[in-house]
Amino acid sequence: MNPFPSERLTALNQAPINPGADFVLYWMIAFRRARWNFSLQRAVDWACELGKPLLVLEALSCDYPWASERLHTFILEGMKNNGSDFRGLPVCYFPFVEGSRGQGKGLVRELASRSCMVVTDDYPCFFLPQMIRSVGKELPARMEAIDSNGLLPMAMANRVFQTAYSFRRYLQQQLPRFLDRLPKENPLRGVEIPRLKEIPVEIGAKWPAADTILDGLPGLPGNLPFERAVKPVKGTGGREEAEKRLADFLKNTLGRYHLDRNHPDAKATSNLSAYLHFGHLSVHQIFAGLTKFERWSPENLSAKASGKREGWWGMSPGGEAFLDQLVTWRELGFNMCSGRADYDRFDSLPDWAVETLRAREKDPRPYLYSLEEFEAARTHDPLWNAAQNQLLLEGQIHNYLRMLWGKKILEWTPSAREALQIMIELNNKYALDGRDPNSYTGILWVLGRYDRPFGPRRPIFGTVRYMSSRNTARKIKLAGYMRSYYGNRDMRS
């Protein structure tokens, strides 16, 4: 077998490999793509080693937390892309979508009973870690989980980092030896393995492939039992749209990213986070595209791991700023989620933040809103309402305004614990990039994670960093944003 980076591999059970079985199974749950995917690459390696066909199962349940027409549609558009991408390659792609709660129960076990071994995705957030550990214990075949999340393998971090500076410095020490170990762009290209022409008939009869559903997109069957009030957003999921956005960002936005990304009216963000979250686009592909665009090579790296945001990569200012978001801040969240099971809990905050927020719990709040009022964007603050309206309409909030959005929820809620639950509920229900390590970083940052104490002490916030709508409106360009999401009303009122 070809050498595979062992630091990206976790064995989920001690079951044997069954070389006499029918196929190798790749259970695709997080890295929902046919390219730049270490999990798929590992499954292909096993199929080549054993001389067996490869079956890729991409399943979608209908009762995952916060399941909705918005999330379902985005995922299914990616599945449709995958069907096209796998067509003509030596693989049997099996897209399965539950039509009723519990319909998919037993599918993975049944396929595993016919498999030489099972490969799946190692993603440290949401319900996925618990699910694969539970399934791994039950399967009769060997099962491996593969980390294709970031440039730095999660297992390489020697601790859970508490600041972006300390993690950035660690990345600068460790990353150089991993930057030439990217996954194969197309791990099935040129591969010669037996081909499984179709899934076993009896399995297809009980768990039919989702071809009809995928062919009917963008509309969804009316009998799927999930939240219908959260409607799909404009734009589509899947690799094709993700690659278009990446190409447009590199060509038209990267050069001003470091100057304009905090200004909503400048439209200078990448808009790739949802595609990263659902695995339609890989950070490795983004990195490869960026380095090609910048004509960069590892020789440009600084020899000094200073922990500074600029200068280490040896790229343009826009490239440096973008990589700090894509690599430092994004992978900092993966470090937290892989290292602490309570990553989404109030008590996972730094001690100073827990203490100062607890000490201010009895402070009077200038306004108090219920979850329903927050959800409907019915507060006194036009700028906050605009940010919430963007979330409702588009499944995202501009990066800078998402910080203000969270700070105001803290200010207008009886306690920090309740504020945390409201932020999680709204973000995970409506945001396409919710339920993700990176989004938990943003939510918990509001309460002090990865930050430091700020004086003077304030009511409600204590020494947690404070933000106001008035100051935010002074700092950033918002006129067009407010027209789009709040009409022509004055955001400083």
Rosetta blueprint (number, residue, H / E / L):
1 M L
2 N L
3 P L
4 F L
5 P L
6 S H
7 E H
8 R H
9 L E
10 T E
11 A E
12 L L
13 N L
14 Q L
15 A L
16 P L
17 I L
18 N L
19 P L
20 G L
21 A L
22 D L
23 F E
24 V E
25 L E
26 Y E
27 W E
28 M E
29 I L
30 A L
31 F L
32 R L
33 R L
34 A L
35 R L
36 W L
37 N L
38 F H
39 S H
40 L H
41 Q H
42 R H
43 A H
44 V H
45 D H
46 W H
47 A H
48 C H
49 E H
50 L H
51 G L
52 K L
53 P L
54 L E
55 L E
56 V E
57 L E
58 E E
59 A E
60 L E
61 S L
62 C L
63 D L
64 Y L
65 P L
66 W L
67 A L
68 S E
69 E H
70 R H
71 L H
72 H H
73 T H
74 F H
75 I H
76 L H
77 E H
78 G H
79 M H
80 K H
81 N H
82 N H
83 G H
84 S H
85 D H
86 F H
87 R L
88 G L
89 L L
90 P L
91 V L
92 C E
93 Y E
94 F E
95 P E
96 F E
97 V E
98 E L
99 G L
100 S L
101 R L
102 G L
103 Q L
104 G L
105 K L
106 G L
107 L H
108 V H
109 R H
110 E H
111 L H
112 A H
113 S L
114 R L
115 S E
116 C E
117 M E
118 V E
119 V E
120 T E
121 D E
122 D L
123 Y L
124 P L
125 C L
126 F L
127 F L
128 L H
129 P H
130 Q H
131 M H
132 I H
133 R H
134 S H
135 V H
136 G H
137 K H
138 E H
139 L L
140 P L
141 A L
142 R E
143 M E
144 E E
145 A E
146 I E
147 D L
148 S L
149 N L
150 G L
151 L L
152 L L
153 P L
154 M H
155 A H
156 M H
157 A L
158 N L
159 R L
160 V L
161 F L
162 Q L
163 T L
164 A H
165 Y H
166 S H
167 F H
168 R H
169 R H
170 Y H
171 L H
172 Q H
173 Q H
174 Q H
175 L H
176 P H
177 R H
178 F L
179 L L
180 D L
181 R L
182 L L
183 P L
184 K L
185 E L
186 N L
187 P L
188 L L
189 R L
190 G L
191 V L
192 E L
193 I L
194 P L
195 R L
196 L L
197 K L
198 E L
199 I L
200 P L
201 V H
202 E H
203 I H
204 G H
205 A H
206 K H
207 W L
208 P L
209 A L
210 A L
211 D H
212 T H
213 I H
214 L H
215 D H
216 G L
217 L L
218 P L
219 G L
220 L L
221 P L
222 G L
223 N L
224 L L
225 P L
226 F L
227 E E
228 R L
229 A L
230 V L
231 K L
232 P L
233 V L
234 K L
235 G L
236 T L
237 G L
238 G L
239 R H
240 E H
241 E H
242 A H
243 E H
244 K H
245 R H
246 L H
247 A H
248 D H
249 F H
250 L H
251 K H
252 N H
253 T L
254 L H
255 G H
256 R H
257 Y H
258 H H
259 L H
260 D H
261 R L
262 N L
263 H L
264 P H
265 D H
266 A H
267 K L
268 A L
269 T L
270 S L
271 N L
272 L L
273 S H
274 A H
275 Y H
276 L H
277 H H
278 F L
279 G L
280 H L
281 L L
282 S L
283 V H
284 H H
285 Q H
286 I H
287 F H
288 A H
289 G H
290 L H
291 T H
292 K H
293 F H
294 E H
295 R L
296 W L
297 S L
298 P H
299 E H
300 N H
301 L L
302 S L
303 A L
304 K L
305 A L
306 S L
307 G L
308 K L
309 R L
310 E L
311 G L
312 W L
313 W L
314 G L
315 M L
316 S L
317 P H
318 G H
319 G H
320 E H
321 A H
322 F H
323 L H
324 D H
325 Q H
326 L H
327 V H
328 T H
329 W H
330 R H
331 E H
332 L H
333 G H
334 F H
335 N H
336 M H
337 C H
338 S H
339 G H
340 R L
341 A L
342 D L
343 Y L
344 D L
345 R L
346 F H
347 D H
348 S H
349 L L
350 P L
351 D H
352 W H
353 A H
354 V H
355 E H
356 T H
357 L H
358 R H
359 A H
360 R L
361 E L
362 K L
363 D L
364 P L
365 R L
366 P L
367 Y L
368 L L
369 Y L
370 S L
371 L H
372 E H
373 E H
374 F H
375 E H
376 A L
377 A L
378 R L
379 T L
380 H L
381 D L
382 P H
383 L H
384 W H
385 N H
386 A H
387 A H
388 Q H
389 N H
390 Q H
391 L H
392 L H
393 L H
394 E H
395 G L
396 Q L
397 I L
398 H L
399 N H
400 Y H
401 L H
402 R H
403 M H
404 L H
405 W H
406 G H
407 K H
408 K H
409 I H
410 L H
411 E H
412 W L
413 T L
414 P L
415 S L
416 A H
417 R H
418 E H
419 A H
420 L H
421 Q H
422 I H
423 M H
424 I H
425 E H
426 L H
427 N H
428 N H
429 K H
430 Y H
431 A L
432 L L
433 D L
434 G L
435 R L
436 D L
437 P H
438 N H
439 S H
440 Y H
441 T H
442 G H
443 I H
444 L H
445 W H
446 V L
447 L L
448 G L
449 R L
450 Y L
451 D L
452 R L
453 P L
454 F L
455 G L
456 P L
457 R L
458 R E
459 P L
460 I L
461 F L
462 G E
463 T L
464 V L
465 R L
466 Y L
467 M L
468 S L
469 S H
470 R H
471 N H
472 T H
473 A H
474 R H
475 K H
476 I L
477 K L
478 L L
479 A H
480 G H
481 Y H
482 M H
483 R H
484 S H
485 Y H
486 Y H
487 G L
488 N L
489 R L
490 D L
491 M L
492 R L
493 S L
